[in-house]
Amino acid sequence: MSKERDIVVLGGSSGEHIAIRLAEILNVELGSIETKKFPDGETYIRVLSEVSGKKVIYVNSLQRNPNDLIIETLYTLDTLKDLGAKEIHAVIPYMAYARQDERFNPGEAVSIFSLAKLFKTVKLDASSAIRIVIWSFNSSKCNFIIESDPKLP
């Protein structure tokens, strides 16, 4: 059976193990991403696979070092869009800040909703759409899909 050629699965630094298995199950290309840290702690992202005109599934958990992984994920999604991916589906098996889904004490940030707003800001052009699937076992309020569809106002 030949591989589906218009789909690429990519794994972030905390999702590569899932991406490998997902690519096997779907019988699609497993792409690669280079991530590293500059000496000052800034994040470097380079997508090494051809994604132009393809559907991309990007997998990254935000469990360990969530602040770094959030930046890595945002940079990667934006880079995939810039490189001309036709569709981008981000699978986030563990969503950081899901426990903070309401204001428990006066003045607290409702972190998960701030984070969802941040993910929605990944800019789109007329030819690409981004879908982010989030599943949290911590809160039923945080099981949702963030969609940015260029056809919607």
C-alpha positions in Angstrom: 0.0 0.0 0.0 1.5 3.4 -1.0 1.6 6.3 1.3 -0.8 9.2 1.0 1.3 12.0 -0.5 -0.7 15.1 0.4 -0.5 14.6 4.2 2.5 15.1 6.4 2.6 14.4 10.2 5.0 16.5 12.2 5.9 16.1 15.9 7.1 18.9 18.2 9.7 18.3 20.8 7.1 16.9 23.1 5.0 15.1 20.6 7.3 13.3 18.2 6.7 9.9 19.8 2.9 10.3 19.1 3.6 11.7 15.6 5.7 8.6 14.7 2.8 6.3 15.6 0.2 8.5 14.0 2.1 8.5 10.7 2.3 4.7 10.8 -1.4 4.3 11.5 -2.4 6.7 8.8 0.2 5.4 6.3 1.4 9.0 5.6 4.7 10.8 5.5 6.5 11.5 8.8 8.1 14.9 8.4 10.7 16.5 10.6 11.2 19.8 12.4 14.5 21.1 13.9 14.0 22.9 17.2 16.8 24.2 19.4 17.5 26.9 22.0 19.7 29.9 21.4 22.2 30.7 24.2 19.8 33.4 25.6 16.9 30.9 25.8 15.1 31.9 22.6 13.5 29.2 20.5 14.6 28.3 17.0 12.2 26.4 14.7 12.9 25.1 11.2 10.5 22.8 9.3 12.7 20.4 7.3 9.9 18.8 5.3 8.1 20.1 2.2 4.6 21.2 3.4 3.5 23.6 0.6 0.1 22.6 -0.7 -0.2 19.7 1.8 -2.4 18.9 4.8 -0.2 18.9 7.9 -1.0 17.3 11.3 1.2 18.8 14.0 1.4 17.0 17.4 2.8 18.6 20.5 2.0 18.1 24.2 2.3 21.1 26.4 2.9 19.1 29.6 6.5 19.7 30.6 8.0 23.3 30.4 4.6 24.5 29.1 5.7 28.1 28.4 8.5 27.0 26.1 6.3 24.5 24.4 3.5 27.1 23.8 6.0 29.3 22.0 7.4 26.4 20.0 3.9 25.4 19.0 2.9 28.9 18.0 6.0 29.4 16.0 5.6 26.1 14.3 2.0 26.7 13.3 2.8 30.1 12.0 5.8 28.8 10.0 3.6 26.0 8.5 1.2 28.6 7.3 4.0 30.8 5.9 5.4 27.8 4.1 2.1 27.3 2.3 0.5 24.3 4.1 -3.0 23.8 2.7 -4.5 22.8 6.0 -3.0 22.6 9.5 -4.4 20.4 12.2 -2.7 20.8 15.6 -3.2 18.0 18.0 -2.4 18.9 21.6 -2.8 15.8 23.8 -2.1 17.8 27.0 -3.1 21.4 27.2 -1.2 23.5 29.8 -3.2 25.7 32.0 -6.4 23.7 31.5 -6.9 23.6 35.3 -7.4 27.4 35.4 -10.7 27.4 33.5 -12.5 29.8 35.8 -11.6 32.5 38.3 -11.4 30.8 41.6 -10.2 33.8 43.5 -10.7 37.5 42.8 -8.1 38.9 40.3 -6.9 35.5 39.0 -6.3 35.1 35.3 -8.5 32.6 33.5 -5.4 31.2 31.9 -6.9 28.6 29.6 -9.0 31.2 27.8 -6.2 33.6 27.5 -4.1 30.8 25.9 -7.0 29.9 23.6 -7.1 33.6 22.4 -3.4 33.5 21.8 -3.7 30.4 19.6 -6.5 32.1 17.6 -4.2 34.9 16.7 -2.0 32.8 14.4 -2.6 34.9 11.3 -4.1 33.3 8.2 -4.2 34.1 4.6 -7.0 33.3 2.2 -5.7 29.8 1.3 -5.1 28.2 4.7 -7.1 27.1 7.7 -5.8 26.1 11.1 -7.7 23.7 13.4 -6.4 23.0 16.9 -7.9 20.0 18.8 -7.5 20.2 22.6 -8.5 17.5 25.0 -8.1 17.9 28.7 -8.9 15.3 31.4 -8.8 18.1 34.0 -11.8 20.0 32.8 -14.7 19.3 30.5 -14.7 23.1 29.8 -11.4 22.7 28.0 -12.4 20.0 25.5 -12.8 22.2 22.5 -11.6 23.0 19.0 -10.0 26.3 18.0 -10.7 27.0 14.4 -9.5 29.8 12.2 -11.3 29.6 8.9 -10.3 32.2 6.3 -13.8 32.0 4.9 -15.4 33.2 8.1 -15.7 36.9 9.0 
